[in-house]
């Protein structure tokens, strides 16, 4: 995939390189910044990385700029007896000195007239249900490792060249793998992470205060108290050599509290030496998978900016995945980036498209856990009483490896108007939409049958939230859950974006999402042979569509974002709820001339007006703004809206709206977001992240690959 | 124990509060600095601690100054929707506002006209051999916890007062203990650490972005995504209440590499809830032990500065202790402060006096492990050849929870002149001195018998290092081990202090230490019935004493520190080697008028001259300098020399030398050292640490309690 064009300013961004389900990342890429191995962190680790080459042993090292200037820790030992010198014989390559290409499952750097190549591979493939994996497949899919290689083409060289891959971690210290009875060449940090290559001629281990010019060497050439470690590879004159690398993670024992669970991979790997040996043995196999993924993206219709956005998003998604094992069964978690909330339902519903392609069982398992542990029944607050409510689900299942008690999230508080309130209606919709999308896409009919009662309860719960009196219902949520306390109000997933998107009652975005839910229920009930319920759902969606139609303001040609208090915010994601029928191919619901034609016509009018600078295109940057009244905009949600609009309302996209992929990609590949790998909440004028760092949700861009 | 007198400047120092053998500390005490729970760290943790009181719920909180101003992390969640306020309704007490008293096993703060009391208790007692502990005793001695209480005397109050004990850790997050099925009131961070009190009326849990004025509360009054946690206690008007606290650590699974081992306490405790419950159940028992230890120190003859130094040292010693379990047996490690080298022999030999009182089996086990795994046989480098050497031992057993391979340390390098070279002779002496001191003090005759061959090999090794030709021997080390490579030289434990103390060959300090070793060997061989060997050892020590005598320079009245190259450094620890016969009460060896009278007379002349400003009292501070030519001085070694000199050469101590306890204590209780709890390597002019932070070795001051 081509890198940013030469007209772009500084490209400098971290990327998470992560195994599947290990909640671990090897992060690097931000210029002049450290990174490295991290378990369950909210952002990049802080290890110096020494990755580079020198054409001869007399030249200075050329290093990719992924470190802060190393200091020798010698002084802590020698006091005033010497003035330790910081390492000197290296230079930090500037972005103009190297080329970086981020693929879907790779990240590759070239420098020194392309003689030097360094690549990290994060192959991913369709993962079978972990509950049914064979032992061999489990090792293949669950290996907690990142693959890679380092290469030098010295065919024209007159002297031996050298390559280096190293890491500085003075706080923890590493040790040579040979001390773990491993035959491999490399280093481990405790039992938690390690890097290695195959041993052989021309491969040297270094450890000490300075890996470039080691001053102190013990019987095997190392100084184990030194916090700097490296592998140094010699490439003889006249040869081209590529050396495999494996980066391994391991975290044994109890990982989570609340529900005590351990990593699934610990059932299949005994520890770091086992993981490393497996990685080197299967190096070619993993490289092939990575190449296949890369090629799929490159061959797609996506433009280079879109390709970059999906690649960067996929990397961060896997960095947040966590496959645990609890009482003999898999326990799936996607962590929420810097917040590290667990299985946040707002994310589950957005990840569904990607996950149904690559790991559909994860969607099912998460839905089941929401039913089993994180469902609840509330009442609804009317003007004069608490009326019967219904089934709903929590916002999340916990935070930072802690599962909250049954029926309770880590996030939702009482008596709050705004952020940290409950998202009862939103999560009810999320269960319906995710469940039906899963069942319809995978054809898992038995599962749908088992969930019949839940779906019926969800439909009833939806209705009651509209109005206790069936005669007064119009399909739109108008009441708050009793969980919000005496004066709080329900919020939506867009809690922190803008009041126009935050309030759940009389909310445009939520109303159309409700429409999507009823359309899916209609189909699910039909599939289950529940004709009456299906008909009733269809009637409700027709009613709701008409109700929304009436909120349109012909004078302005816009929908207000909230049907209250004269709100005049203009929002893009009013059509977000259409993505589910679109994804499932429910033609009658997505036909612009079909049953919702009047509503679609209004959507078209609305959208045709928003893609202007100062409305929903940022005045300064031209990037998409989810709301005209907020400069906080969310990439993952832009991606969904782009997909829906390109598929259903392509004529509303102004040339500037179409050109914004470049803007969105630049946000991510410059330090404003790039310091935290994939970021979701971004200030649309500056392109600087304002929340949701190190975030998994960008994989909504996967939808783009489905476009014709 | 009284605190520093009012004339002293700012008292501000961290203290490690540590369980026995858990390599863990709850550190606090440096003004305006965080601290808290740390496992295996090289310095204080970085958690904000909220410990204080307010006389009414309308007053601001008065907090001990052990935090940086808390910031609300709300902004990461709400973006620009709100401007989150940092907590405001508190004030940070200034050192003049509170009184702190560090006891041997306690650390107590009083404020608010003594109405407020906070105390941490680290009871320690004689620990029986872990290999033979009953299950009940194991739980008592190995519980990985720190005890404490918080109290308010509101008998004169008109309104309810409140107490707070809390902790901020946004990087990791904590969760309420009730989620771990614990009946206690408190919080845990994963499975790794926790704090708790007994639940009851007037005890409230707080968690969120601001524990002083929580803005968001869930169904149980918390916000689990918030990184700030606290227990808030209400003390009704007219009452005085004391609430128990327990701080617990837990680290499951494999802890070390090289030799894979886990914590011994994991065999007796199932996890944090178990540790906490045990701590609260046995709170009174632990408090009694702490009071007993405190009283022993207070009742001693030590002056207040000496008491402080021993108390602070003992706290850091326990913070570095680590009782592991390996293949069904205990595995004892003392870690080396910031360097975290394991069982560094230079420290073992200095800890021996303290450990023989409190945990004598630890000395034995460490000696055994040095024989079993960390002994080696070298050759010695003469001018023209490699001559037979002998048995010796490594400098350490590994670093940062990694055991190095058999026969190898983490520190010693080849071909080095100075720091990081081998310490062959030093460690050989250390084994002899530690072994005989252990066996003689404990009367463990069977062990001594089992080690007969080792002792004989040690004696032979000592002789060969003097000279390959027995006829040319004078008792002084004159050759370097083949391990030092082709041109390196052996160093002593004083490697980083001064060249005058660093070089092993012809070294005054090492020569007298060798004398001590021969005296101990003489006695050990006699005890073993090896008359010939005993006689021979006695002859060697007589020869050596005469040889040292000849190095004295009558012109100056000094010994040179190194018998080479016209060295003119004056050192205090020339008499360090006498501590062993002194400790064991070998009267003939320590009688100033006895067999070594000429030598002792020269020692006396030397010492009588060094305790002057500009020689071995620092020109600026008046503190003891180990060498006249280095401003790097080591507290743990000062303590040994003070003991030996007060017992054997008291007349040499100038009034200024005697007054220096205050100087040495001030070094430790001011931020120059206090930022890292007990420090060993200190710049004698400024009192600022220059190495060996967070260090265990200050327990050499234990020797002071033996003085009559």
Interface residues (C-beta under 8 A of the other chain):
Chain A: X42 X76 X77 X78 X79 X80 X81 X82 X171 X172 X173 X175 X179 X180 X188 X190 X191 X216 X217 X218 X219 X223 X224 X225 X252 X253 X254 X257 X258 X338 X339 X340 X341 X398 X399 X400 X401 X402 X403 X404 X405 X408 X410 X411 X412 X413 X414 X415 X416 X418 X419 X420 X483 X495 X496 X497 X498 X499 X502 X630 X631 X632 X681 X683 X690 X691
Chain B: X42 X76 X77 X78 X79 X80 X81 X82 X171 X172 X173 X175 X179 X180 X188 X190 X191 X216 X217 X218 X219 X223 X224 X225 X252 X253 X254 X257 X258 X338 X339 X340 X341 X398 X399 X400 X401 X402 X403 X404 X405 X408 X410 X411 X412 X413 X414 X415 X416 X418 X419 X420 X483 X495 X496 X497 X498 X499 X502 X630 X631 X632 X681 X683 X690 X691
